[in-house]
Amino acid sequence: MGTTSQETLPHLQDMKVTIHKTSMVFPSKQTENKSMFLSNIDKVLNFDVEMVQFFEANKDFPPQIVTEKLKKALEDTLVAYDFLAGRLKKNSETNRLEIDCNSEGVGFVVASSEYMLGQIGDLAYPNQAFAQFVHNTKDFLKIGDIPLCVVQLTSFKCGGFAIGFTRNHLAFDGHSFKTFLDNLSSLAANIPLTVTPFHDRQLLAARFPPRVSFLHPEMVKFDNIPFATEHSVFKASSEELDFKVFHLGSKHINNLKEKAKDNDNIHVTSFNVISAHLWRCKTLSGTYDSNKLSTILYAVDIRSRLNPPLPKVYTGNAVLTAYATMKCGELKECEFSKLVEMVREGSRRMNDEYVKSIVDWGELYNGFPNGEILVSSWWRLGFEKVEYPWGKLKYCCPVVYRRKDIILLFPHFHGSSEVGGDDGVNIIVALPPKEMENFQRLFYTF
């Protein structure tokens, strides 16, 4: 296992991007004006997620043609995803956040960089300058108008280009955004929708009256701060942070699985062993207090865990934060298999009644997930598999933030400069320099 060769490659701090045109894209057909209910899971996720897709030059699809096709495909996709062209509003009667499906559109930006794609550095390295390939949704064209999604196409001198998406997490979770991209790519190729999305979020409405049947130590209450997101693991760090990519190949993941098999009863998965490994490394890399509790958070898809199950094509946020907690001293000394078992138990806990309990908890309180480390996995979502008429992606990555408590798992792409030939996972970590030094040492020691 190893880090990427980031130390030997230049990483530009300025991509020299020029914005040429900003506009709105509207549904290609008239859609119904209505209000969309948002679940208590949705309302916790009122923040933007930014992602960039990179494409090499294709002589049959120069950036100008791609721009036209992408814009037309967005217009058609917004007919099936009419809420995405809407705006957030507070319902004065219920005091709940809703989406006003009013067809006001999504943002569309056309830009260019003075560089060629091959000049901007290792695409696998979490370069914060990639934020220049996405567009902030705040006050997009006029003050006070905040689209739920903005798409930016940035062309490079070589004919390659980047497509950047900024979307409010309220609109989609990772699984449903992947479906959205599949549908977008199909319509761009003049093919019907891959699947018909399911938008009714009342399926995740709280019970009446709410019934909280479990303790929820993974959640923390924030009184009188409705819809706030500047807390807990979502808070950006003001500290100086180092960014690194750690790679775990399939061989290394299998080695971790073997270490975890000390307990014959444990169900060993790649995600569980990776999360347990990161939990210990992250916790022990900072200030150490053997009696302090350390909590790891990680998302679990609940579509199949409800009774009856949610439709697989449910569009809203159908993920909840599972957790595991242990004292730092125990975490340092215990068998690796014990850590993996605790991560597994956190996921297994997420059954139908637990899900309904936490949804009802959200009906009673304003609160957020709270822990020392959040493992956010883009690993198996399949963003890299979306195929547009202009070809497959060269690379796809999130735009990283200054958040030292969030660790991102992302697929290993063979186009990156990392050791080639195997699959595995890339792990994006941001920590203060001394903590990063400790984390890297522990990453290999354990």
KEVEX-596558 format. One record per atom (N, C-alpha, C): residue in three letters; x, y negated, z. Coordinates in steps of 0.1 Angstrom, whole numbers, plus 5000, padded with zeros to 4 digits. Example, Ala and Ser with C-alpha at 12.3 -4.5 7.8 and 13.67 -1.06 7.14 Angstrom:
# KEVEX-596558
ALA513250575078 ALA512350455078 ALA513250335078 SER512850225071 SER513750115071 SER512950005079 
END
This chain:
# KEVEX-596558
MET500850125000 MET500050005000 MET500949885000 GLY500349774995 GLY501249654994 GLY500449534990 THR501149414991 THR500549294987 THR500749274972 THR500049184966 THR500349154952 THR501649074952 SER502149064939 SER503448994938 SER503248844937 GLN502448794947 GLN502148644946 GLN503348554948 GLU504348614955 GLU505548524958 GLU506348494946 THR506248574935 THR507048554923 THR506348484912 LEU505148454914 LEU504348394903 LEU503948244907 PRO503948154898 PRO503548014901 PRO502048014903 HIS501547934912 HIS500147924914 HIS499747774914 LEU499147744903 LEU498847604901 LEU497847544911 GLN498047424915 GLN497147364924 GLN496147274917 ASP496447244905 ASP495547164896 ASP495347234883 MET494147274880 MET493947344867 MET493647244856 LYS493747114858 LYS493647014848 LYS492347034840 VAL491247044848 VAL489947064842 VAL489246934839 THR488746914827 THR487946804823 THR486446844821 ILE485546774827 ILE484146794825 ILE483646714813 HIS483046784804 HIS482646724791 HIS481146694792 LYS480346784798 LYS478846764797 LYS478246834809 THR477346764816 THR476446824826 THR475046814822 SER474246914824 SER472846914820 SER472047014828 MET470747014826 MET469947114833 MET469447214822 VAL469247334826 VAL468647444818 VAL467347474824 PHE466347484815 PHE464947504820 PHE464447634814 PRO463447704820 PRO462847824815 PRO462447804800 SER462647904792 SER462247884778 SER460747894775 LYS460047944785 LYS458547944785 LYS458047884797 GLN456747844797 GLN456147784809 GLN455947894819 THR456347854832 THR456147944843 THR455247884853 GLU454747974862 GLU453747934872 GLU454347844883 ASN453647734886 ASN454047654898 ASN453547724910 LYS454447754920 LYS453947824932 LYS455047804942 SER454747854954 SER455747854965 SER456247994968 MET457548024970 MET458048154973 MET458348164987 PHE457748264994 PHE458148295008 PHE459548335009 LEU460248295019 LEU461648345022 LEU461648415035 SER462248525036 SER462248615048 SER463248555058 ASN463148605070 ASN464048565080 ASN465548605077 ILE465748705069 ILE467048735064 ILE467548635055 ASP466648595045 ASP467048485036 ASP467448355043 LYS466648315052 LYS466848185058 LYS468248165065 VAL468848275070 VAL470148275076 VAL471248245066 LEU470948265053 LEU471948265043 LEU471848145034 ASN471548035040 ASN471447905032 ASN472747845030 PHE473647905022 PHE474947845018 PHE475247895004 ASP476247824998 ASP476547864984 ASP477647974984 VAL477548054973 VAL478548154970 VAL479048124956 GLU480348124955 GLU480948084942 GLU481748204936 MET481648224924 MET482348334917 MET482748294903 VAL483948344899 VAL484448304886 VAL484748434878 GLN484248444865 GLN484548544856 GLN485448494845 PHE486548564843 PHE487548524833 PHE487448614821 PHE487548554809 PHE487448634796 PHE488648594787 GLU489148694781 GLU490248664771 GLU489648614758 ALA490448554749 ALA489948494737 ALA489348614728 ASN488248584721 ASN487648664712 ASN487348584699 LYS487948624688 LYS487848534676 LYS486448524671 ASP485648624674 ASP484248624670 ASP483348544679 PHE483848514691 PHE483148434700 PHE483948324707 PRO484248224699 PRO484948104705 PRO484148044716 PRO484747964725 PRO484047904736 PRO482747834732 GLN482747764721 GLN481647684716 GLN480447774714 ILE480647894707 ILE479547984705 ILE479048054718 VAL480048084727 VAL479648144739 VAL478848044747 THR479147914747 THR478347814754 THR476947814749 GLU476747814736 GLU475347814731 GLU474647934735 LYS475248054734 LYS474548184737 LYS474248194752 LEU475248144760 LEU475048154774 LEU473848064779 LYS473847944773 LYS472747854777 LYS471347904772 LYS471347964760 LYS470048014755 LYS469648134764 ALA470648224768 ALA470348334776 ALA469848294790 LEU470348184795 LEU469948134808 LEU468448084807 GLU468148014797 GLU466747974795 GLU465748084795 ASP466148194788 ASP465248314787 ASP465248384801 THR466348394808 THR466448464820 THR465648394831 LEU465548264830 LEU464748184840 LEU463248204839 VAL462848274828 VAL461348314827 VAL461148424837 ALA462048524837 ALA461848634846 ALA462248604861 TYR463148504862 TYR463648464875 TYR463248314877 ASP461948294877 ASP461448154877 ASP461848074890 PHE461948154901 PHE462248084914 PHE463648014913 LEU464548074905 LEU465948014905 LEU465947874899 ALA464947844891 ALA464847704886 ALA464147614895 GLY463747664907 GLY463047584917 GLY463947514927 ARG463347464938 ARG464147384948 ARG463647424962 LEU464547414971 LEU464247444985 LEU463347334991 LYS462347374999 LYS461547275006 LYS461047335019 LYS460747245028 LYS460147285041 LYS458647275040 ASN458047385044 ASN456547385044 ASN456147315057 SER455347205055 SER454947115066 SER454047185076 GLU453247285071 GLU452347355079 GLU452947465087 THR453847545081 THR454447655088 THR455847625093 ASN456447515089 ASN457747475093 ASN458847565088 ARG458447645078 ARG459447745072 ARG460047685059 LEU461247735056 LEU461947705044 LEU461347795033 GLU460947735021 GLU460447805010 GLU461147754997 ILE460947834986 ILE461347784973 ILE460147734966 ASP460247604962 ASP459147544953 ASP459547584939 CYS458747674933 CYS459047724919 CYS458447614910 ASN459247514907 ASN458747394900 ASN459447374886 SER460247474882 SER460847464869 SER461747344867 GLU462347294878 GLU463247184876 GLU464647214871 GLY464947344870 GLY466047394863 GLY467347424871 VAL468247494864 VAL469547514870 VAL470547434863 GLY471647404870 GLY472747314864 GLY473547394854 PHE474047314844 PHE474947374833 PHE476047274830 VAL477247324831 VAL478447234829 VAL479347294819 VAL479747204810 VAL480747244799 VAL482047174802 ALA483147244803 ALA484447184807 ALA485547254799 SER486747194801 SER487947254794 SER489147234803 SER490147324802 SER491347314810 SER492547294800 GLU493547224804 GLU494647194795 GLU495647314794 TYR495347414802 TYR496247534802 TYR495647654794 MET496547744790 MET496047874785 MET495747964797 LEU494948064794 LEU494548154805 LEU495748214812 GLY496748254803 GLY497948324809 GLY498848234817 GLN498548104817 GLN499448004824 GLN498947974839 ILE497748024842 ILE497147974855 ILE497548064867 GLY498348164864 GLY498848254875 GLY498148384876 ASP498548454886 ASP497948584889 ASP496448574893 LEU495548624885 LEU494148604887 LEU493648674900 ALA494448774904 ALA494048854917 ALA494448774929 TYR495348674928 TYR495648594940 TYR494548494943 PRO494148484956 PRO493048394960 PRO493448244959 ASN493548194947 ASN493948054945 ASN492747964947 GLN492847874957 GLN491747784960 GLN491447684949 ALA492447674940 ALA492247584928 ALA491247634918 PHE490947764920 PHE489847824911 PHE488547754913 ALA488447684924 ALA487147614927 ALA486947504916 GLN487947474908 GLN487647374897 GLN486947444886 PHE486747574886 PHE486047644876 PHE484547664879 VAL484147614891 VAL482747624895 VAL482347474898 HIS481047454899 HIS480547324902 HIS479747314914 ASN480047214923 ASN479247204935 ASN477847164932 THR476847224939 THR475447204936 THR474947074942 LYS475647014952 LYS475146904959 LYS474946784949 ASP473746724950 ASP473446604941 ASP473946624927 PHE473446724920 PHE474046764907 PHE474046654897 LEU472846614893 LEU472646504884 LEU472146374890 LYS471346394901 LYS470846274908 LYS470846304923 ILE470946194930 ILE471046214945 ILE469846284950 GLY470046384958 GLY468946454965 GLY468446574957 ASP468946594945 ASP468446704937 ASP469546814937 ILE469246924944 ILE470247034946 ILE469747164940 PRO470147194928 PRO469747324921 PRO470147444930 LEU469447554928 LEU469847674935 LEU471047744928 CYS471247704916 CYS472347764908 CYS472947664898 VAL474247674897 VAL474947594886 VAL475947684879 VAL475947684866 VAL476847764858 VAL477847674851 GLN479047704851 GLN480047624844 GLN480947704835 LEU481047664823 LEU481947734813 LEU483147644810 THR484247694814 THR485547624812 THR486347694801 SER486747624790 SER487547684780 SER488947654782 PHE489847754778 PHE491247734779 PHE491847714765 LYS493047664764 LYS493747634752 LYS493847754742 CYS493947874748 CYS494147994740 CYS492848044734 GLY491747984738 GLY490448044733 GLY489748124744 GLY490448164754 GLY489848234766 GLY488948134773 PHE488248184783 PHE487348094790 PHE486948154804 ALA486448074813 ALA485948114826 ALA484548074827 ILE483748164832 ILE482348134836 ILE482248134851 GLY481948014857 GLY481748004871 GLY480347994875 PHE479948064886 PHE478648064891 PHE478648014905 THR477847904908 THR477547864922 THR476147894924 ARG475847974934 ARG474448004937 ARG474248004952 ASN473047954956 ASN472647964970 ASN472348104973 HIS472948154984 HIS472748294989 HIS471348324992 LEU470548224995 LEU469048244997 LEU468448304985 ALA468948284973 ALA468348324961 ALA468548474958 PHE469748524961 PHE470148664958 PHE471048714969 ASP471048844971 ASP472148914977 ASP473048974966 GLY474149034969 GLY475049084959 GLY474449174949 HIS473649274954 HIS473049374945 HIS472149304935 SER471249214940 SER470249154931 SER470949054922 PHE472048994926 PHE472748904917 PHE473448984906 LYS473949104909 LYS474449194898 LYS473449224888 THR472149254893 THR471049284884 THR470749164875 PHE470849044881 PHE470548924874 PHE471648904863 LEU472848934866 LEU473948924855 LEU473749024844 ASP473349144848 ASP473049244838 ASP471949204828 ASN470849144834 ASN469749084826 ASN470248974817 LEU471048884823 LEU471648774816 LEU472448814804 SER473248914806 SER474148964795 SER473249034784 SER472249104788 SER471349164778 SER470649064770 LEU470048964776 LEU469348854768 LEU470348784759 ALA471648764764 ALA472648704755 ALA472848784743 ALA472648914744 ALA472849004732 ALA471549034725 ASN470548954728 ASN469148974722 ASN468549104725 ILE468849164736 ILE468349284741 ILE467349254753 PRO466249334754 PRO465349304765 PRO465949324778 LEU465249274789 LEU465749284802 LEU466249424806 THR467349444813 THR467749574817 THR466749634827 VAL466349554836 VAL465349594846 VAL464449474849 THR463149504853 THR462249394857 THR462449374872 PRO462849254876 PRO463149224890 PRO461849224898 PHE461949244911 PHE460749244920 PHE461049134930 HIS460049034930 HIS460348904937 HIS459548894951 ASP458648984954 ASP457748964966 ASP458548984979 ARG458948874985 ARG459748884997 ARG458848895010 GLN457548905008 GLN456648925019 GLN456949065025 LEU457549155017 LEU457849295022 LEU458749285034 LEU459549175035 LEU460449165047 LEU459949055057 ALA458649025056 ALA458048935066 ALA458048995080 ALA458048915090 ALA458048965104 ALA456649025107 ARG456649105117 ARG455349165122 ARG454649055130 PHE453349075132 PHE452548985140 PHE451749065150 PRO452049045163 PRO453148955168 PRO454449015167 PRO455548935167 PRO456848995166 PRO457149085177 ARG457949195174 ARG458249295184 ARG459749325184 VAL460549265193 VAL461949285193 VAL462249405202 SER462549525196 SER462649645204 SER464049685207 PHE465049605203 PHE466449635205 PHE467149515210 LEU468249535218 LEU469149425220 LEU469849395207 HIS470149275205 HIS470949235192 HIS472149155196 PRO473149215201 PRO474349145205 PRO475149085193 GLU474849135181 GLU475449085169 GLU474948945165 MET473848905171 MET473248775168 MET473448675180 VAL473548545176 VAL473748445186 VAL472648335183 LYS472048285194 LYS470948185192 LYS471548045191 PHE470947965182 PHE471347815182 PHE470047735183 ASP469747695195 ASP468547615197 ASP468547485190 ASN467447455184 ASN467247315178 ASN468247285167 ILE468647395160 ILE469547375148 ILE468947455137 PRO467747415132 PRO467147485121 PRO467947485108 PHE468147605102 PHE468747625089 PHE470147585089 ALA470847565101 ALA472247525101 ALA473047645097 THR474247625091 THR475147735088 THR476547705092 GLU476847605099 GLU478147565102 GLU478647635115 HIS478347755117 HIS478647825130 HIS479247955127 SER479848015138 SER480248155138 SER481148175127 VAL481048295120 VAL481948335110 VAL481848255097 PHE480748175096 PHE480648095084 PHE481347955085 LYS481947935096 LYS482647805098 LYS483947795092 ALA484247695084 ALA485547685078 ALA486547645088 SER487847695086 SER488847665096 SER489647535092 SER489947455102 SER490747335100 SER492247365101 GLU492647485104 GLU494047525106 GLU494647545092 GLU495947535092 GLU496747575079 GLU496647725078 LEU496247775066 LEU496047915064 LEU496947965053 ASP497448085054 ASP498048155043 ASP497048255037 PHE497148275024 PHE496248365017 PHE497048475011 LYS496648595013 LYS497348715007 LYS496248815002 VAL496748894992 VAL495949004988 VAL496649134992 PHE496049214999 PHE496549345003 PHE495849454994 HIS496649544989 HIS496049644980 HIS496149784987 LEU494949854988 LEU494949994992 LEU494550074980 GLY495550154975 GLY495250254965 GLY494450374970 SER493950454960 SER493250574964 SER494050664973 LYS495350674971 LYS496150754979 LYS496150704994 HIS496350574995 HIS496350525009 HIS495050535016 ILE493950515008 ILE492550535014 ILE492350675019 ASN492850775011 ASN492750915015 ASN493550945027 ASN494750875028 ASN495550895040 ASN494850845053 LEU494150735051 LEU493350685063 LEU492150775066 LYS491650835056 LYS490550935058 LYS491051055066 GLU492251105063 GLU492851215070 GLU493151185084 LYS493551055087 LYS493751015101 LYS492451015109 ALA491350985102 ALA490050975109 ALA489451105111 LYS489951215106 LYS489351345107 LYS489651415120 ASP490251345129 ASP490551405142 ASP489251455149 ASN488251385146 ASN486851415152 ASN486151495141 ASP485951615142 ASP485251695132 ASP483851655129 ASN483251585138 ASN481851545135 ASN481651415127 ILE482751345125 ILE482651215119 ILE482451235104 HIS481551145099 HIS481351135084 HIS482251025079 VAL483251065072 VAL484350965068 VAL484050915054 THR483850785053 THR483750715040 THR484850615038 SER485150585026 SER486250485023 SER485950355030 PHE484750305029 PHE484450175036 PHE484650175051 ASN484250285057 ASN484350295072 ASN485850295076 VAL486650365069 VAL488050375073 VAL488850245070 ILE488450185059 ILE489050055056 ILE488649945066 SER487349945069 SER486849845079 SER487449865093 ALA487649995097 ALA488250015110 ALA489649975110 HIS490350005099 HIS491749965098 HIS491949805099 LEU491049735092 LEU491149595092 LEU490749535105 TRP489749595112 TRP489249545125 TRP490449545135 ARG491149655135 ARG492249665145 ARG493449565141 CYS493749555128 CYS494849465124 CYS494449325127 LYS493249285123 LYS492849145125 LYS492749105140 THR492149195148 THR492049165163 THR493349155169 LEU494349235166 LEU495549235173 LEU496549135167 SER496249075156 SER497148975150 SER497148845157 GLY496048815165 GLY495848685171 GLY496248695186 THR495748595193 THR496048595208 THR495448715215 TYR496248785222 TYR495848915227 TYR495348905242 ASP494148955244 ASP493648965258 ASP492949105258 SER493549195266 SER493149335266 SER491649355271 ASN491149255279 ASN489749265284 ASN488749195275 LYS489249125265 LYS488349055256 LYS487649145247 LEU486349125244 LEU485649205235 LEU485849155220 SER486049255211 SER486149225197 SER485049285190 THR484349205181 THR483249255174 THR483449245159 ILE483249345152 ILE483349345137 ILE481949345131 LEU481749265121 LEU480449265114 LEU480649305100 TYR479649375094 TYR479749415080 TYR478349435075 ALA478149405062 ALA476749405056 ALA476349555053 VAL475049575055 VAL474449705052 VAL473249675043 ASP473149745032 ASP471949735023 ASP470849815029 ILE469749745032 ILE468549815039 ILE467449865029 ARG467649845016 ARG466649885007 ARG466050025009 SER467050125011 SER466650265013 SER466350305027 ARG466550205037 ARG466450245051 ARG465050205057 LEU464250145049 LEU462950105054 LEU461950215050 ASN460750215057 ASN459750315054 ASN458450235052 PRO457950225040 PRO458550285028 PRO459750205023 PRO460550265015 PRO461750185010 PRO461450065002 LEU462249965002 LEU462149854993 LEU462449894978 PRO461749834968 PRO462149864955 PRO463649834953 LYS464349924945 LYS465749904942 LYS466049764936 VAL465049714928 VAL465249594921 VAL464649474929 TYR464549494942 TYR464049384951 TYR465149264950 THR464649144947 THR465549034943 THR466148964955 GLY465348954966 GLY465848874978 GLY466948944985 ASN467348884997 ASN468348935005 ASN467849055013 ALA468449175010 ALA468049295016 ALA469249355023 VAL470049275029 VAL471249315037 VAL471149265051 LEU471649335060 LEU471749295074 LEU473149325079 THR473449255090 THR474849265095 THR474849375106 ALA475549485103 ALA475849585113 ALA477049545121 TYR477249605133 TYR478349565141 TYR478949685149 ALA480149665154 ALA480749755164 ALA481549665173 THR481549695186 THR482249615196 THR483149705205 MET484349655209 MET485249725217 MET486149625224 LYS486649655236 LYS487649575242 LYS488949585235 CYS489649465234 CYS490849465226 CYS491849575231 GLY492049585244 GLY492949685249 GLY492649825245 GLU491349865245 GLU490849995240 GLU491050005225 LEU490849895218 LEU490949905204 LEU492449925200 LYS493349875208 LYS494749895205 LYS495250035207 GLU494650095218 GLU495150225222 GLU494350345217 CYS493150335213 CYS492250445210 CYS492650515197 GLU492250635195 GLU492450705183 GLU491750635172 PHE492350645160 PHE491750575148 PHE490350635145 SER490150765148 SER488950835145 SER487750765153 LYS488150725165 LYS487150655174 LYS486650525168 LEU487550445162 LEU487250325156 LEU486250345144 VAL486650445136 VAL485850485124 VAL484450525128 GLU484350605139 GLU483050655144 GLU482250535148 MET482850435154 MET482050315159 MET481550235147 VAL482350225137 VAL481950155124 VAL480750235118 ARG480950365118 ARG479850445112 ARG478550435120 GLU478650425133 GLU477550425142 GLU476750285139 GLY477550185137 GLY476850055134 GLY476050055122 SER476450125112 SER475650145099 SER474450235102 ARG474750345109 ARG473650445112 ARG472550385120 ARG472850295129 ARG471950225137 ARG470850155129 MET471150115117 MET470250035108 MET469150115102 ASN468250165111 ASN467050235105 ASN465850145104 ASP464650195101 ASP463550115098 ASP463150035110 GLU463050085122 GLU462650015134 GLU463649905138 TYR464949935136 TYR466049845140 TYR465949725130 VAL465749755117 VAL465549645107 VAL464449555111 LYS463249615114 LYS462049535117 LYS462249455130 SER463049515139 SER463349445152 SER464149315149 ILE465149325141 ILE466049215139 ILE465349105130 VAL464449145121 VAL463649055113 VAL462648975123 ASP462149045133 ASP461248985143 ASP462048895152 TRP463248935155 TRP464148845163 TRP464348715156 GLY464548715143 GLY464648595135 GLY463448515135 GLU462248575137 GLU461048495137 GLU460948415150 LEU461548465161 LEU461448405174 LEU462648305177 TYR463748325170 TYR464948245173 TYR465648195161 ASN466248075162 ASN467248035152 ASN468548095156 GLY469148185148 GLY470448245152 GLY471148295140 PHE472348345142 PHE473348375132 PHE474148495136 PRO474648575127 PRO475648685131 PRO476848625138 ASN477348685147 ASN478448635155 ASN479448745158 GLY480748725154 GLY481748815156 GLY483148765153 GLU484148835156 GLU485548795154 GLU486048825140 ILE485348915133 ILE485748945120 ILE484548995112 LEU484348935100 LEU483248985091 LEU483949035078 VAL483649165076 VAL484149235063 VAL483049215053 SER483349135043 SER482349115032 SER482849195020 SER482049295016 SER482449385005 SER481849354992 TRP482649314982 TRP482149304968 TRP482649424960 TRP483249514967 TRP483949624961 TRP483149714952 ARG481949754956 ARG481149844949 ARG479949784942 LEU479849654941 LEU478749584936 LEU478749594920 GLY479849604914 GLY479949624900 GLY479949504891 PHE480349384897 PHE480349264889 PHE481349284878 GLU482349354880 GLU483349374869 GLU482849454857 LYS481749524859 LYS481249614849 LYS480249544839 VAL479849424842 VAL478949344834 VAL479549324820 GLU478849364810 GLU479449344796 GLU478549254788 TYR479149144784 TYR478449044776 TYR478749064761 PRO478049004752 PRO478249014738 PRO479648984734 TRP480248884742 TRP481648844739 TRP482748934746 GLY482249044752 GLY483249134757 GLY483149154772 LYS484049244777 LYS484149264792 LYS485049164798 LEU484849154811 LEU485649054819 LEU487149104819 LYS487949004819 LYS489349034822 LYS489549044837 TYR488848954845 TYR488948954859 TYR487748884865 CYS487348914877 CYS486248854883 CYS486548834898 CYS486348724904 CYS486748704918 CYS485848594925 PRO485748604938 PRO485048494945 PRO486048374946 VAL485448254948 VAL486348144951 VAL486448144966 VAL487648154971 VAL487948174985 VAL487748034993 TYR487348055005 TYR487147935014 TYR488147945026 ARG488247835033 ARG489147835045 ARG488347895057 ARG488148025056 ARG487448095067 ARG488348215071 LYS488948205083 LYS489948305087 LYS489348425093 ASP488048425096 ASP487348535102 ASP486648625091 ILE486748585079 ILE486048665068 ILE487148735060 ILE487048865058 ILE487948935050 ILE487148995038 LEU487548975026 LEU486849015014 LEU487449145008 LEU486549235005 LEU486949354997 LEU486549334983 PHE487449364974 PHE487149334960 PHE487749444951 PRO487149484940 PRO487749594932 PRO489149554927 HIS489949664926 HIS491249644919 HIS491049644904 PHE491549544898 PHE491449534883 PHE492849564877 HIS492849644867 HIS494049684861 HIS494749564853 GLY493949464851 GLY494549344844 GLY495349254853 SER495349284866 SER496049194876 SER497549244876 SER498349174883 SER499749204883 SER500149304894 GLU499049354901 GLU499249454912 GLU499649584905 VAL500349674914 VAL500749804909 VAL499649864901 GLY499849904889 GLY498849954880 GLY498650104882 GLY497550154875 GLY497450294874 GLY496450364883 ASP496150304895 ASP495150364903 ASP494050264906 ASP492950314912 ASP491850234915 ASP492050174929 GLY491250194938 GLY491450134951 GLY490750004953 VAL491249924962 VAL490549804966 VAL491549694969 ASN491249574965 ASN491949454969 ASN491349394981 ILE492149344991 ILE491649295003 ILE492249155005 ILE491349055005 ILE491648915005 ILE491648865020 VAL492748815025 VAL492848775039 VAL493348635039 ALA492848555048 ALA493248415051 ALA493448405066 LEU494748375070 LEU495048355084 LEU496148245086 PRO496248195098 PRO497348105101 PRO498648185099 PRO499748115095 PRO501048185091 PRO501448285101 LYS501548255114 LYS501948345124 LYS501048475125 GLU499748445125 GLU498848555125 GLU498948645113 MET499148575101 MET499348655089 MET500548745090 GLU501648695095 GLU502848775097 GLU502548895106 ASN501848875117 ASN501448985125 ASN500549085118 PHE499549025111 PHE498549115104 PHE499249205094 GLN500249145086 GLN500949225076 GLN501749335082 ARG502349305094 ARG503149405101 ARG502249525105 LEU501149485112 LEU500149585117 LEU499549665105 PHE499249595094 PHE498649665083 PHE499449785078 TYR500749775079 TYR501649885075 TYR501949975086 THR502049925099 THR502350005110 THR501250105112 PHE499950065112 PHE498850155115 PHE498550245103 
END
